[in-house]
Amino acid sequence: MKKEYDADILKAFSQSYFAGILVNVGEDRYEVLHLVSWMRHISKEGSYTEFLEEILNDSIMQEYQGQLREKLDPSYIKKTLNEDELTEIDRSYYIDYKVIREEQRRWCRASVVIVDLCDDGSPNHVLVLFKDITKQKEKDMEYQRTLKEAYQLAERANQAKTTFLNNMSHDIRTPMNAIIGFTSLAATHIDEKERLKDYLSKIMTSSNHLLSLINDVLDMSRIESGKVKIEESPCSIPIVIHDLRNILQTDIKAKRLDFFIDTVDVVDEDVICDKLRLNQILLNCMSNAMKYTKAGGTVGFRIIQKGHAPEGFADYDFVVKDNGIGMSEEFAEHIFEPFTREETSTVSRIPGTGLGMAITKNIVDMMGGTIKVKSELGVGSEFTISLRFKTTQQNSKRGVIKELNGFRALVADDSMDSCASVEKMLRTIGLRSEWTTSGKEAIFRAKYASQENDPFQVYIIDWLMPDMNGIEVVRRIRMEIGDEVPIIILTAYDWADIEQEAREAGVTAFCAKPLFVSELYDVLQNASRPVKTKDKTILEVEAFKGKEILLVEDVELNREIAETILTEAGFHVNSVEDGKQAVDYMESEKGDMIDLILMDVMMPVMDGYEATQKIRQLEDKTKADIPIIAMTANAFEEDAKAAIEAGMNAHMAKPIRIESLYEIIEQYL
């Protein structure tokens, strides 16, 4: 076995393996090529069988000794590495085992590699190499753990999607069945006005629910594909909250919910943020609270501006709390995962996709915020969204109103929360205030204060109170105190329908709930000045009579719906089926009569974007500048942005909502 080996090869070999021997299999002899220091007690050459027994008893863990003895035995080597059993790439094998050295367990690997063969094809010389593979093994095990976790996660996600599809199949069929069923009934009872009206109302409700299901699925798909971007711009928090209140008003009334919004802690009302996404987050949370709160229950929303934000920034907590059905502690841990819904008899009767809160969590994460939930089954839930926004220069530091400093104010509102909130705002402005939840009590206090020569200088009265209408309260107070003192009506509803009656009763000004400090400050500052009439939400269609509309829509059913809505509003409607026809129409003499264009986007021959660009390039300046409104099923914010960039004036998503359509058209006519 006396052979010479290259010194460089041995050096390289010693860096990778802590031990290596050359074994003559037939003669049962070995020769040491390399040994680490703690194995130097082993003879440099001798009987391979004795060498094997010596290393087996040297720190190798007992559970691995049997396997190692078997697979390093000369007979096993001969059997396994026989020429008849070999392939070009299969000229070795290895065994992994564990040792205990210096009270540490380490993984090692013994590899057997053919050097040469005997004439009969059996192995003559083999290398037996020993290597520490602890780090590699730990990486492998970590990889296996990660792989297992990923597999389990994928399994859960797959199961969740399967459950989701089953739920969606049911949830989509439910409103679809209602739409089809009530449409058939409506056709059968076409001459029965009241019954027809009821059927159409149910069709509208089912259609809106179906649309919300579709929107949730599309939103989640876009978020997962990375198509949703955060686009920041100046934003007024009061406007966002008032818009939300208006959107939710119908549901609040339908379920007779006690719904309160507290904004008293908000100092910086004008911020830089993605208004659309903020609105989506808050709407999802509030809609969720209302959905799972029984009729007559309570839903509260509070905005807390926290201190210690860096200069130029403001930190907010948006807290939505309800006394609804709540959720179990186990489900609360998964509430923000897609496609999850708690499987209880109560929840199963409430329609939904299990996507709303997952969408909310994703958007909050994209905005750099956090969302947390506290909930107790049968008691209610509380969601807290924490966000940081840049502030704008528009935030004015409103303080005490000098003219009203120290004056007395009386607040009358049937909600104690509302009274407490307004009272706190009045203190920041410099007024002394007290409150009552009764209209009759307010009249009594006004009369008593006047008799005691300590009158109230400001009155803030809720419009709707259970014991007496707010307008009647104002009328009675005016009889006691005269016309000089400002009386402000506080209401969560559109006051356009009651404004004339309220003015005649003696109302000085109106304030919309939820009330912000800036709004109360401005109203009190201007209380002695004429108050502008609030624009009506539902516009008078008389102004539209005789106006010419060019409707560009390729789908016949959509075209028929739009034509009917517009014609009933007084418009004269001219319809074409694609963008090229629209351009040709505007280039002709007939185009001289058109006042506004409603343009679909996805159309054959020429789409709405290209048609708009061509119309904007017309030589006739009047035609080129005509108002063009996108009216399309493409409902995402980038679609609205693309419409504006193409030269359109505004964007409206289908399905058409009549009031919204009239409002947009009114802006340009």
C-alpha positions as CSV (number, residue, x, y, z in Angstrom):
1,M,0.0,0.0,0.0
2,K,3.0,2.2,-0.3
3,K,2.0,4.9,-2.7
4,E,3.0,8.5,-3.1
5,Y,0.4,11.2,-3.0
6,D,0.6,14.7,-4.2
7,A,1.2,17.0,-1.3
8,D,-1.1,19.7,-2.7
9,I,-4.0,17.2,-3.1
10,L,-3.6,16.1,0.5
11,K,-3.5,19.7,1.7
12,A,-6.8,20.5,-0.1
13,F,-8.3,17.2,1.1
14,S,-7.5,18.1,4.8
15,Q,-9.3,21.4,4.5
16,S,-12.6,19.6,3.5
17,Y,-12.4,16.4,5.6
18,F,-11.4,15.9,9.3
19,A,-10.2,12.3,8.5
20,G,-9.5,10.2,5.5
21,I,-8.1,6.7,5.0
22,L,-7.2,4.5,2.0
23,V,-8.6,1.0,2.4
24,N,-7.5,-2.2,0.7
25,V,-10.8,-4.0,0.8
26,G,-9.5,-7.5,-0.1
27,E,-6.7,-7.4,2.4
28,D,-8.7,-5.6,5.1
29,R,-5.9,-3.1,5.5
30,Y,-6.0,0.7,5.8
31,E,-3.5,3.6,5.6
32,V,-4.2,7.1,7.2
33,L,-4.1,10.0,4.7
34,H,-5.2,12.6,7.2
35,L,-6.5,12.8,10.8
36,V,-7.5,15.8,12.9
37,S,-5.7,16.3,16.2
38,W,-8.3,14.6,18.4
39,M,-8.0,11.4,16.3
40,R,-4.2,11.2,16.4
41,H,-4.3,8.3,18.8
42,I,-5.4,6.1,15.9
43,S,-2.7,4.0,14.3
44,K,-1.5,5.3,10.9
45,E,-2.0,1.9,9.3
46,G,-3.3,-1.5,10.3
47,S,-6.4,-3.7,10.2
48,Y,-9.4,-1.9,8.7
49,T,-11.9,-3.9,10.8
50,E,-10.1,-2.9,14.0
51,F,-10.0,0.7,12.8
52,L,-13.8,0.6,12.2
53,E,-14.5,-0.8,15.7
54,E,-12.2,1.9,17.3
55,I,-14.0,4.8,15.6
56,L,-17.4,3.4,16.4
57,N,-16.6,3.5,20.1
58,D,-15.1,6.9,19.8
59,S,-17.9,9.5,20.5
60,I,-20.4,8.2,17.8
61,M,-23.9,8.1,19.3
62,Q,-25.2,4.6,19.9
63,E,-28.3,4.8,17.7
64,Y,-26.0,5.4,14.7
65,Q,-23.4,2.8,15.4
66,G,-25.2,-0.2,13.9
67,Q,-25.9,1.5,10.6
68,L,-22.4,2.8,10.4
69,R,-20.9,-0.6,11.2
70,E,-23.0,-2.3,8.5
71,K,-22.3,0.2,5.7
72,L,-18.6,0.6,6.3
73,D,-18.0,-3.2,6.6
74,P,-15.8,-4.6,3.8
75,S,-18.5,-7.1,2.7
76,Y,-21.0,-4.2,2.2
77,I,-18.4,-2.2,0.3
78,K,-17.8,-5.1,-2.0
79,K,-21.5,-5.7,-2.6
80,T,-22.4,-2.1,-3.1
81,L,-19.5,-0.9,-5.2
82,N,-19.2,-4.0,-7.4
83,E,-18.6,-3.2,-11.1
84,D,-21.8,-4.9,-12.1
85,E,-23.8,-2.5,-9.9
86,L,-22.0,0.7,-10.9
87,T,-22.9,3.5,-13.2
88,E,-20.6,6.4,-14.4
89,I,-22.1,8.6,-11.7
90,D,-22.7,6.1,-9.0
91,R,-19.2,5.2,-7.8
92,S,-19.6,6.2,-4.1
93,Y,-22.1,6.3,-1.2
94,Y,-22.3,8.0,2.1
95,I,-23.8,7.6,5.6
96,D,-24.8,10.4,7.9
97,Y,-24.4,10.0,11.7
98,K,-24.1,12.0,14.9
99,V,-21.3,12.3,17.4
100,I,-21.0,13.8,20.8
101,R,-17.8,15.8,21.3
102,E,-17.2,18.3,24.0
103,E,-20.9,18.0,25.1
104,Q,-22.0,19.1,21.7
105,R,-23.9,17.0,19.2
106,R,-22.6,17.3,15.7
107,W,-23.6,15.8,12.3
108,C,-20.9,14.0,10.4
109,R,-20.8,12.1,7.0
110,A,-18.7,9.1,6.1
111,S,-18.2,8.7,2.3
112,V,-16.9,5.6,0.6
113,V,-15.4,6.3,-2.9
114,I,-13.8,3.8,-5.3
115,V,-10.2,4.3,-6.2
116,D,-9.7,1.2,-8.4
117,L,-11.2,-2.2,-9.1
118,C,-9.8,-5.8,-9.1
119,D,-9.9,-7.9,-12.2
120,D,-13.2,-9.5,-11.1
121,G,-14.8,-6.1,-10.9
122,S,-14.9,-5.9,-7.1
123,P,-13.5,-2.8,-5.4
124,N,-9.7,-3.0,-4.7
125,H,-8.9,0.3,-3.0
126,V,-11.5,2.8,-1.6
127,L,-11.3,6.1,0.2
128,V,-13.3,6.4,3.4
129,L,-13.7,10.1,4.1
130,F,-15.1,11.8,7.2
131,K,-16.6,15.3,7.2
132,D,-18.4,17.6,9.7
133,I,-21.7,18.6,8.0
134,T,-23.4,20.2,11.0
135,K,-23.9,23.6,9.3
136,Q,-25.1,22.0,6.1
137,K,-27.5,19.7,8.0
138,E,-28.9,22.7,10.0
139,K,-29.4,24.6,6.8
140,D,-31.1,21.5,5.3
141,M,-33.3,21.1,8.3
142,E,-34.2,24.8,8.3
143,Y,-35.0,24.5,4.6
144,Q,-37.2,21.5,5.3
145,R,-39.0,23.3,8.1
146,T,-39.5,26.3,5.8
147,L,-40.7,24.0,3.0
148,K,-43.1,22.3,5.4
149,E,-44.4,25.6,6.7
150,A,-44.8,26.9,3.1
151,Y,-46.6,23.7,2.2
152,Q,-48.9,23.9,5.2
153,L,-49.5,27.6,4.4
154,A,-50.3,26.7,0.8
155,E,-52.5,23.9,1.9
156,R,-54.4,26.3,4.2
157,A,-54.6,29.0,1.4
158,N,-55.8,26.4,-1.0
159,Q,-58.4,25.1,1.5
160,A,-59.4,28.7,2.2
161,K,-59.8,29.4,-1.5
162,T,-61.9,26.2,-1.9
163,T,-64.1,27.3,1.0
164,F,-64.2,30.8,-0.5
165,L,-65.3,29.5,-3.9
166,N,-68.0,27.4,-2.2
167,N,-69.2,30.5,-0.2
168,M,-69.0,32.7,-3.3
169,S,-71.0,30.2,-5.3
170,H,-73.7,30.5,-2.7
171,D,-73.3,34.3,-2.1
172,I,-73.4,35.1,-5.8
173,R,-76.3,32.8,-6.6
174,T,-78.3,34.3,-3.7
175,P,-78.6,37.8,-5.2
176,M,-78.7,36.4,-8.7
177,N,-81.7,34.2,-7.9
178,A,-83.4,37.2,-6.3
179,I,-82.7,39.4,-9.4
180,I,-84.0,36.7,-11.8
181,G,-86.9,35.8,-9.6
182,F,-88.2,39.3,-8.9
183,T,-87.6,40.3,-12.5
184,S,-89.9,37.5,-13.5
185,L,-92.5,38.5,-10.9
186,A,-92.2,42.2,-12.1
187,A,-93.0,41.1,-15.6
188,T,-96.0,39.1,-14.4
189,H,-97.4,42.0,-12.3
190,I,-96.4,44.9,-14.6
191,D,-99.7,46.8,-14.1
192,E,-99.6,46.6,-10.2
193,K,-97.7,49.7,-9.3
194,E,-97.1,49.1,-5.6
195,R,-96.1,45.5,-6.1
196,L,-93.9,46.4,-9.0
197,K,-92.2,49.1,-6.9
198,D,-91.5,46.6,-4.2
199,Y,-90.0,44.1,-6.7
200,L,-87.8,46.7,-8.2
201,S,-86.5,47.8,-4.8
202,K,-85.5,44.2,-4.0
203,I,-83.9,43.9,-7.4
204,M,-81.8,47.1,-6.7
205,T,-80.8,45.8,-3.3
206,S,-79.7,42.4,-4.7
207,S,-77.8,44.1,-7.5
208,N,-75.9,46.4,-5.2
209,H,-75.0,43.4,-3.0
210,L,-73.8,41.5,-6.1
211,L,-71.7,44.4,-7.2
212,S,-70.1,44.7,-3.8
213,L,-69.1,40.9,-4.0
214,I,-67.5,41.4,-7.4
215,N,-65.7,44.6,-6.2
216,D,-64.2,42.7,-3.2
217,V,-62.9,39.9,-5.4
218,L,-61.4,42.3,-8.0
219,D,-59.8,44.5,-5.2
220,M,-58.1,41.5,-3.6
221,S,-56.9,40.2,-7.0
222,R,-55.4,43.6,-7.8
223,I,-53.7,43.9,-4.4
224,E,-52.2,40.4,-4.6
225,S,-50.9,41.2,-8.1
226,G,-49.3,44.5,-6.9
227,K,-51.4,46.7,-9.2
228,V,-52.7,48.9,-6.3
229,K,-50.5,51.9,-5.7
230,I,-50.7,54.6,-2.9
231,E,-51.1,58.0,-4.5
232,E,-50.9,60.9,-2.0
233,S,-52.5,64.3,-2.4
234,P,-54.0,67.0,-0.2
235,C,-56.9,65.7,1.7
236,S,-59.4,67.1,4.2
237,I,-60.3,64.7,7.0
238,P,-63.6,66.4,7.7
239,I,-64.7,66.0,4.0
240,V,-63.7,62.3,4.1
241,I,-65.7,61.7,7.3
242,H,-68.8,63.6,6.1
243,D,-68.8,61.7,2.8
244,L,-68.6,58.4,4.8
245,R,-71.5,59.5,6.9
246,N,-73.6,60.3,3.9
247,I,-72.7,56.9,2.3
248,L,-73.7,55.0,5.5
249,Q,-76.8,57.0,6.3
250,T,-79.2,54.6,4.6
251,D,-77.8,51.6,6.5
252,I,-77.9,53.5,9.8
253,K,-81.6,54.4,9.3
254,A,-82.5,50.9,8.0
255,K,-81.1,49.2,11.1
256,R,-82.0,52.0,13.5
257,L,-78.4,52.1,14.7
258,D,-77.1,54.5,17.4
259,F,-74.2,55.7,15.3
260,F,-71.8,58.3,16.9
261,I,-68.7,59.9,15.5
262,D,-66.3,61.7,17.8
263,T,-63.7,64.0,16.2
264,V,-63.0,66.4,19.1
265,D,-59.3,65.3,19.4
266,V,-58.5,66.2,15.8
267,V,-56.3,69.3,15.5
268,D,-54.7,68.9,12.1
269,E,-57.6,68.4,9.7
270,D,-55.8,68.9,6.4
271,V,-53.2,66.2,5.5
272,I,-51.4,64.6,2.6
273,C,-52.6,61.0,2.0
274,D,-54.3,58.7,-0.4
275,K,-57.9,59.9,0.1
276,L,-59.4,57.0,-1.9
277,R,-57.6,54.4,0.2
278,L,-58.3,56.1,3.5
279,N,-62.0,56.2,2.5
280,Q,-61.9,52.5,1.6
281,I,-60.3,51.5,4.9
282,L,-62.8,53.4,7.0
283,L,-65.8,52.4,4.9
284,N,-64.8,48.7,5.1
285,C,-64.4,48.9,8.9
286,M,-67.6,50.8,9.5
287,S,-69.6,48.7,7.1
288,N,-68.3,45.6,8.8
289,A,-69.3,46.9,12.2
290,M,-72.8,47.7,10.9
291,K,-73.2,44.4,9.2
292,Y,-72.5,42.4,12.3
293,T,-74.5,44.7,14.7
294,K,-78.1,43.9,15.3
295,A,-80.9,46.4,14.6
296,G,-81.0,49.0,17.4
297,G,-77.4,48.4,18.3
298,T,-74.5,50.9,18.7
299,V,-71.6,51.7,16.4
300,G,-69.1,54.3,17.4
301,F,-66.3,55.9,15.4
302,R,-63.6,58.0,17.0
303,I,-60.6,59.8,15.5
304,I,-57.8,60.4,18.0
305,Q,-54.8,62.6,17.0
306,K,-51.9,61.5,19.1
307,G,-49.0,63.7,20.3
308,H,-45.2,63.3,19.7
309,A,-45.3,63.0,15.9
310,P,-42.3,64.5,14.1
311,E,-42.7,68.0,12.9
312,G,-44.7,68.2,9.7
313,F,-46.5,65.0,10.5
314,A,-49.6,63.9,12.5
315,D,-50.4,60.5,14.0
316,Y,-54.0,59.3,14.1
317,D,-55.9,56.4,15.6
318,F,-59.2,55.6,13.8
319,V,-61.3,53.5,16.2
320,V,-64.4,51.7,15.1
321,K,-66.3,50.1,18.0
322,D,-69.6,48.1,18.0
323,N,-71.7,46.1,20.4
324,G,-72.5,43.5,17.7
325,I,-72.1,39.7,17.6
326,G,-68.3,39.9,18.1
327,M,-66.0,37.0,17.3
328,S,-64.1,34.2,19.0
329,E,-60.5,34.7,20.1
330,E,-59.4,32.0,17.7
331,F,-61.0,33.6,14.7
332,A,-59.8,37.1,15.7
333,E,-56.2,35.9,15.0
334,H,-57.2,35.1,11.4
335,I,-59.6,38.0,10.7
336,F,-57.2,39.7,8.3
337,E,-56.5,36.5,6.2
338,P,-58.2,36.3,2.8
339,F,-61.3,34.2,2.4
340,T,-61.9,33.7,6.1
341,R,-65.3,33.9,7.8
342,E,-66.2,32.6,11.2
343,E,-68.4,29.5,10.9
344,T,-71.3,30.2,13.2
345,S,-75.0,30.1,12.6
346,T,-75.3,33.9,13.0
347,V,-72.4,34.8,10.7
348,S,-73.4,32.2,8.0
349,R,-76.7,34.1,7.6
350,I,-74.9,37.3,6.9
351,P,-73.7,37.7,3.2
352,G,-70.1,38.4,2.6
353,T,-66.9,37.2,0.9
354,G,-64.4,37.1,3.8
355,L,-62.2,39.5,1.8
356,G,-63.2,42.9,3.3
357,M,-60.8,42.9,6.2
358,A,-58.0,41.3,4.3
359,I,-58.3,44.1,1.7
360,T,-58.3,46.6,4.6
361,K,-55.2,45.1,6.2
362,N,-53.3,45.1,2.9
363,I,-54.1,48.8,2.2
364,V,-53.2,49.8,5.8
365,D,-49.8,48.0,5.4
366,M,-49.2,49.8,2.1
367,M,-49.9,53.1,3.8
368,G,-47.3,52.3,6.5
369,G,-49.9,51.8,9.3
370,T,-51.2,49.1,11.6
371,I,-54.6,47.6,12.3
372,K,-55.5,45.8,15.5
373,V,-58.7,44.1,16.7
374,K,-60.2,43.4,20.1
375,S,-63.3,41.3,20.2
376,E,-65.4,39.2,22.5
377,L,-68.0,36.8,21.2
378,G,-71.5,38.1,21.9
379,V,-70.2,41.5,23.2
380,G,-68.7,43.3,20.2
381,S,-65.6,44.3,18.4
382,E,-63.2,47.2,18.3
383,F,-60.8,47.9,15.3
384,T,-58.0,50.5,15.7
385,I,-56.3,51.7,12.5
386,S,-53.1,53.7,13.2
387,L,-51.8,56.0,10.4
388,R,-49.2,58.8,10.1
389,F,-49.9,61.5,7.6
390,K,-48.0,64.6,6.5
391,T,-49.7,67.8,7.5
392,T,-50.3,70.8,5.2
393,Q,-49.9,74.5,5.6
394,Q,-53.6,74.9,5.5
395,N,-54.0,73.8,9.1
396,S,-54.7,77.0,11.0
397,K,-54.3,77.0,14.8
398,R,-57.8,78.1,15.7
399,G,-58.0,79.3,19.3
400,V,-60.4,81.3,21.4
401,I,-63.0,83.5,19.7
402,K,-62.4,86.8,21.4
403,E,-66.0,88.0,20.8
404,L,-67.4,84.9,22.5
405,N,-64.8,84.3,25.2
406,G,-66.5,83.5,28.5
407,F,-70.0,83.5,26.9
408,R,-72.6,80.8,27.9
409,A,-73.7,78.1,25.4
410,L,-76.5,75.6,25.7
411,V,-76.2,72.3,23.7
412,A,-79.4,70.1,23.2
413,D,-78.9,66.7,21.7
414,D,-80.5,63.3,22.6
415,S,-77.0,61.7,22.3
416,M,-74.9,62.2,25.5
417,D,-71.8,61.4,23.5
418,S,-72.6,64.1,21.0
419,C,-73.3,66.6,23.9
420,A,-70.0,65.8,25.6
421,S,-68.1,66.1,22.3
422,V,-69.6,69.5,21.4
423,E,-69.1,70.8,25.0
424,K,-65.4,70.0,24.8
425,M,-65.1,71.8,21.4
426,L,-66.8,74.9,22.8
427,R,-64.4,75.0,25.7
428,T,-61.5,75.1,23.3
429,I,-63.1,78.0,21.6
430,G,-63.6,79.8,24.9
431,L,-67.3,79.3,25.7
432,R,-68.8,78.0,29.0
433,S,-71.3,75.4,28.1
434,E,-73.9,73.0,29.5
435,W,-76.0,70.4,27.8
436,T,-79.3,68.5,27.9
437,T,-80.7,65.6,26.0
438,S,-84.3,66.9,26.0
439,G,-85.8,69.6,23.7
440,K,-88.3,70.6,26.4
441,E,-85.5,70.9,29.0
442,A,-83.6,73.2,26.6
443,I,-86.7,75.5,26.3
444,F,-87.0,75.5,30.1
445,R,-83.3,76.4,30.6
446,A,-83.4,79.1,28.0
447,K,-86.4,80.7,29.8
448,Y,-84.9,80.3,33.3
449,A,-81.5,81.7,32.2
450,S,-83.2,84.7,30.7
451,Q,-85.3,85.4,33.8
452,E,-82.2,85.0,36.0
453,N,-80.4,87.6,33.9
454,D,-77.7,85.1,33.0
455,P,-78.8,84.2,29.4
456,F,-77.1,81.9,27.0
457,Q,-75.4,83.7,24.1
458,V,-75.2,80.6,21.8
459,Y,-77.6,77.7,21.3
460,I,-76.6,74.5,19.5
461,I,-79.7,72.3,18.9
462,D,-80.0,68.9,17.4
463,W,-82.6,68.7,14.6
464,L,-84.1,65.3,15.5
465,M,-84.8,64.6,19.2
466,P,-87.3,62.1,20.5
467,D,-89.4,64.5,22.6
468,M,-89.5,67.5,20.3
469,N,-88.4,68.4,16.8
470,G,-85.3,70.7,16.8
471,I,-87.0,73.3,14.7
472,E,-89.9,73.5,17.2
473,V,-87.4,73.9,20.0
474,V,-85.8,76.8,18.2
475,R,-89.2,78.4,17.6
476,R,-90.1,78.2,21.3
477,I,-86.7,79.5,22.4
478,R,-87.0,82.5,20.0
479,M,-90.3,83.4,21.7
480,E,-88.4,83.6,25.0
481,I,-85.1,85.3,24.0
482,G,-85.8,87.2,20.8
483,D,-83.8,87.3,17.5
484,E,-80.3,88.4,18.5
485,V,-78.7,85.3,19.9
486,P,-77.3,82.8,17.3
487,I,-79.0,79.4,17.3
488,I,-77.3,76.6,15.3
489,I,-79.0,73.5,14.1
490,L,-76.8,70.3,14.3
491,T,-77.9,67.5,12.0
492,A,-76.6,64.3,10.4
493,Y,-79.0,64.8,7.5
494,D,-79.2,67.0,4.4
495,W,-80.9,70.2,5.7
496,A,-81.9,71.5,2.2
497,D,-85.5,70.2,2.6
498,I,-86.0,71.9,6.0
499,E,-83.9,75.1,5.5
500,Q,-86.7,77.5,4.7
501,E,-88.8,76.3,7.6
502,A,-85.8,76.4,9.9
503,R,-84.9,80.0,8.9
504,E,-88.5,81.1,9.5
505,A,-88.3,79.5,13.0
506,G,-85.2,81.5,13.8
507,V,-82.3,79.2,12.9
508,T,-79.1,81.2,12.3
509,A,-76.9,78.5,10.8
510,F,-76.5,74.8,10.2
511,C,-73.7,72.4,11.1
512,A,-73.4,68.8,9.8
513,K,-72.6,65.8,12.0
514,P,-69.9,64.7,12.6
515,L,-68.8,68.1,13.9
516,F,-65.1,69.2,13.7
517,V,-63.6,72.0,15.8
518,S,-62.8,74.0,12.6
519,E,-66.4,73.8,11.4
520,L,-67.9,74.9,14.8
521,Y,-65.3,77.7,15.0
522,D,-66.1,79.0,11.5
523,V,-69.9,78.8,12.1
524,L,-69.7,80.7,15.4
525,Q,-67.4,83.3,13.8
526,N,-69.9,83.9,11.0
527,A,-73.1,83.3,13.0
528,S,-74.1,87.0,12.6
529,R,-73.4,86.9,8.8
530,P,-75.8,85.6,6.1
531,V,-75.4,81.9,5.7
532,K,-75.1,80.4,2.2
533,T,-77.7,77.9,1.2
534,K,-76.4,74.4,1.0
535,D,-76.5,72.9,-2.5
536,K,-79.1,70.2,-2.9
537,T,-77.9,66.6,-3.2
538,I,-80.5,65.6,-5.7
539,L,-80.4,68.2,-8.5
540,E,-83.3,69.7,-10.3
541,V,-83.5,68.2,-13.7
542,E,-85.3,71.2,-15.1
543,A,-81.9,72.7,-16.0
544,F,-81.2,69.8,-18.3
545,K,-84.2,70.2,-20.6
546,G,-83.3,70.6,-24.2
547,K,-79.6,69.9,-23.7
548,E,-78.0,67.7,-26.4
549,I,-76.0,64.6,-25.3
550,L,-73.8,62.4,-27.5
551,L,-73.9,58.9,-25.9
552,V,-71.0,56.6,-27.1
553,E,-71.7,53.0,-26.0
554,D,-71.3,49.7,-27.8
555,V,-73.4,47.5,-25.6
556,E,-77.1,47.8,-26.6
557,L,-78.5,47.1,-23.1
558,N,-76.2,49.7,-21.4
559,R,-77.1,52.2,-24.2
560,E,-80.8,51.6,-23.6
561,I,-80.5,52.2,-19.8
562,A,-78.5,55.4,-20.3
563,E,-80.8,56.7,-23.0
564,T,-83.8,56.2,-20.7
565,I,-82.2,57.9,-17.7
566,L,-81.0,60.9,-19.7
567,T,-84.3,61.3,-21.7
568,E,-86.3,61.3,-18.5
569,A,-84.0,64.1,-17.2
570,G,-84.9,66.2,-20.2
571,F,-81.9,65.6,-22.4
572,H,-82.1,65.0,-26.1
573,V,-79.9,61.9,-26.6
574,N,-77.9,61.1,-29.8
575,S,-76.3,57.6,-29.7
576,V,-73.4,56.0,-31.5
577,E,-71.7,52.6,-31.0
578,D,-68.0,53.2,-31.1
579,G,-65.3,55.8,-30.8
580,K,-64.8,56.3,-34.6
581,Q,-68.6,57.0,-35.0
582,A,-68.3,59.5,-32.2
583,V,-65.4,61.3,-33.9
584,D,-67.2,61.3,-37.3
585,Y,-70.4,62.7,-35.5
586,M,-68.4,65.5,-33.9
587,E,-66.7,66.4,-37.3
588,S,-70.1,66.7,-39.0
589,E,-72.6,69.6,-38.7
590,K,-74.6,67.5,-36.2
591,G,-71.7,67.9,-33.8
592,D,-72.4,71.7,-33.5
593,M,-75.5,70.9,-31.4
594,I,-73.8,68.7,-28.8
595,D,-73.4,70.1,-25.3
596,L,-71.7,67.1,-23.7
597,I,-70.3,63.6,-24.5
598,L,-70.8,60.5,-22.4
599,M,-68.0,58.2,-23.6
600,D,-67.5,54.5,-22.9
601,V,-63.9,53.3,-22.9
602,M,-63.7,49.7,-24.0
603,M,-65.3,49.7,-27.5
604,P,-64.5,48.0,-30.9
605,V,-63.0,49.9,-33.9
606,M,-61.8,52.8,-31.7
607,D,-61.7,53.0,-27.9
608,G,-62.8,55.9,-25.8
609,Y,-59.3,57.2,-25.1
610,E,-58.3,57.5,-28.7
611,A,-61.7,59.0,-29.6
612,T,-61.3,61.6,-27.0
613,Q,-57.8,62.5,-28.1
614,K,-59.0,62.9,-31.7
615,I,-61.9,65.1,-30.6
616,R,-59.5,67.3,-28.6
617,Q,-57.5,67.8,-31.8
618,L,-60.5,69.1,-33.9
619,E,-59.9,72.5,-35.6
620,D,-63.2,73.8,-34.3
621,K,-62.2,75.1,-30.8
622,T,-65.8,74.8,-29.4
623,K,-66.0,71.2,-30.4
624,A,-62.5,70.4,-29.3
625,D,-63.3,71.7,-25.8
626,I,-66.6,70.0,-25.3
627,P,-67.0,68.3,-21.9
628,I,-66.4,64.5,-22.2
629,I,-67.3,62.2,-19.3
630,A,-66.0,58.7,-19.2
631,M,-68.8,56.3,-18.3
632,T,-67.2,52.9,-18.0
633,A,-67.1,49.6,-16.1
634,N,-63.4,50.2,-15.5
635,A,-63.8,51.4,-11.9
636,F,-60.3,51.6,-10.5
637,E,-58.4,54.8,-9.6
638,E,-55.9,54.3,-12.4
639,D,-58.8,54.0,-14.9
640,A,-60.0,57.4,-13.7
641,K,-56.5,58.8,-14.0
642,A,-56.1,57.3,-17.5
643,A,-59.4,59.0,-18.6
644,I,-58.2,62.4,-17.4
645,E,-54.8,61.9,-19.1
646,A,-56.6,61.1,-22.3
647,G,-58.4,64.4,-22.2
648,M,-61.7,63.6,-20.5
649,N,-63.1,65.9,-17.9
650,A,-64.4,63.3,-15.5
651,H,-64.8,59.6,-14.9
652,M,-67.9,57.7,-13.7
653,A,-68.0,54.0,-13.0
654,K,-70.8,51.7,-14.1
655,P,-73.4,50.7,-13.0
656,I,-74.9,54.2,-13.4
657,R,-76.2,55.8,-10.2
658,I,-78.7,58.5,-11.3
659,E,-77.9,61.1,-8.7
660,S,-74.2,60.8,-9.2
661,L,-74.6,61.1,-13.0
662,Y,-76.7,64.2,-12.7
663,E,-74.2,65.8,-10.3
664,I,-71.3,65.2,-12.6
665,I,-73.2,66.5,-15.7
666,E,-74.4,69.5,-13.8
667,Q,-70.7,70.6,-13.2
668,Y,-70.1,71.0,-16.9
669,L,-73.5,72.3,-18.2
